Amino acid sequence: MASTSKFQFSVLIYLLLVLFFLSVEGKLPQSCKKYECPTYNVVEAGNGFEIRKYDSPVWISTPPIQNKSFVGATRNGFIRLFNYARGKNKKKKQIKLTAPVTSEVSFNGGKPSIVVSFFVALENQNNPALADGLRVQRWKSKFVAVKQFGGFVTDSNVGRIVASLNASLAGTKPSFSSTKSFIIAQYDPPFKLFDRVNEVWFLSE
């Protein structure tokens, strides 16, 4: 009788572990229940970060924006992309809103530039609408280190968040770094005040 109880307990623990790992793999932010988001699998969950493998997402992107303010550059880029989604494109069609909007900060000669991008919904990826001054980016499948955070993204907290992910990733393989670039992904519209979801991304080198 005791051995039967131990067996049942072992089976229960096994099933709970399976359910836990299934819930971790591919778990998307809450905003992705409302908006279509790029798909991924979680390949590692560390102390305060995840390593994800993204499945070749497609983006519509601004040219590099030179602005000392991260918030200002992102706002300018978002307005262009929002107008694109509202029909200011060569197909003159409204585009389904998606998440996240990303801001990739790159360092060339010490001067940062920011490219703001809008995820292209799966139904439009084969033939995305084009627009003057915007370009299509097609990612190959790649590994991304991610740290989630809440609230509003500000000029004063971006550096602290990037430093936090850098510290968490020390010694991980494959290697990730923010010395050349990093991405801030924002999943919520500007008018949402609470329970906001943002992420900082480092692409694998």
Buried (B, 14 or more C-beta within 10 A) or exposed (E): EEEEEEEEEEEEEEEEEEEEEEEEEEBBBEBBEEBBBBBBEBEEBEEEBBBBBBEEBBBBBBEBBEBEEBBEBBBBBBEBBBEBBEEBBEEEEEBEBBBBBBBBBBEEEEEBBBBBBBBBBBEBBEEBBEBEEBEBEEBEEBBBBBBBBEEEBEEEBBEEBBEBBBEBBEEEEEEBBBEEBBBBBBBBBEEEEEEBBBBBBBBBE
